[in-house]
C-alpha cells in the first residue's frame, strides 16, 4: 500500500466533501433568508380575525421550518468543524510521513554508504560502526 497515493486520494475526497458543504451552505442560506422574509411579510398588523388565525397556523409552520433550517445550519457547522479536524489530521499525517521518509532515506544511505558523509559529521560513531569493511 502506497501511503502517498492514499494521502492524495484522501485529499481528493476531502476536497469533494468541502465542495458539497459549500453548496449546502449556499442552499441553506437562501432557504433561511426566504423563510425570514416570508415571516416578516406575513406579520402585517391590519388583518381580520379569520385571517389572523390562518396567519398563526402559517406562522407555526414557518417556525417549524425555521427551526429545521436552524438545526440544519447547526449540523452544517458541526460538519465543518469535523472536516477542519480531518484536514488538520491529514496535514499531520503528511508531515509525519515526510519525516519518516526522510529518516528512512538517511538510514538507508548510512547503511549502504551512498552518502559521502552522514549528517552528524565525520566523527560520527554510528557511521563508523558501518565502516567496518
N, C-alpha and C positions, 0 to 999 in steps of 0.2 A: 504494500500500500504506500503510495507516494504522498507524503504529508503536504508538500507544496501544492499539488493538484487538488487535494482535499480542501486546503485553505482557499484556493481560487474558487472552487465550486461553492464553498460556503459564502464567500464574498458575493458571488453572483446571486445566490439565494437571498441573502440579506438585502441586497440592492433591490431585488424584485419585491420583497416584503415592504421595504421603505416606500417604493413607488406606489404600491397598493394602499399603504397607510396614508400617504399624501392625498390620494384620490378620495379616500374615505373622509379625511378631514374636510376637504372641499365640499363633498356631498353633504355631510352632516352640518357643516357651517351654513350652507344655503338653506337646508331644511329648518334649522333653528331660527335663522333670520326670518324665514317665511312664516313660521309659527308665531314669532313675536310680533310681526307686522299685522298678521291676521287678528291676533288677540287685541291689539290696540285699535284696530278698525271696528271690531265687534263691540267695543265698550263705549257706545255713544249714550249720552245722558237722556236724550229725548226718545223714549220708546214706551209703547203701551204695555199693559200688564201681560198679555199672552206673548208678546214679542220678548219681554224680559225673561219669561220662563224658558222660551226657546234658547235665548242667549245664555242663560245659566247652564242649560244642557250642553250647548256648544262649548261654553267656557270650561265645563268639566271635562269634555272630550279633549279640548285643546290643552288643558292642564295635564291630562294623561299623556297626550302626545309630547308635550313639552318635557314632562318628567322622563319619558322614554328617551327622548333626544339628549337630555342632560346626562342620563345614565350611559347612553351610547358614547357621548363625548368623554365621560369619565373612563369608560372602558378603553377608548382610543388612547387617552392619556396614559393609562396604565400599560397598555401595549407599547406605547412609545418608550416608556421607561424600561421595559423589558428588552426592547430592541437595542436601546442605548447600552444596556448591560451586556448584551450579546456582542455588540461592536467592541466594547472595551475588552471583553474576554478574548475576542478574535485577535485584537491587536496585541494583547499579552501573549497569546499563543504564537503569533508570528515572531514577536521579539524573542521569545524563548527558543523557538525553532532555529532562528538565525544564530543565536548564541550557541546552541548545541552544535549546529552545523559547523560553525567556525572553530569551536573547540575540537570537534572530531577531525576536522581538516588539519589543525595544528598537531594533534596527536598522531595522525597518520604520517604527516611529514616528519615528525620526530622519529617515529618507528622505522620508517623506510629510509630516512636520511636524505629525502629530497629537498629539504630546506638547507640553505647554506649554513645557517646558524639558528638556534632556537631564539624565541623572543626573550628569553631570560639572559642571553649573553653567552660568551664563550666559556665562562667558568661554571656553567650550568651542570649541577651534579646529575640531574635526570638525563640530560643529553649524553653525559659521559658514560652512564651505565649502558646505553645502547651503542656506544662506540667501541665495543669490545673486539670487533673484527679487525 
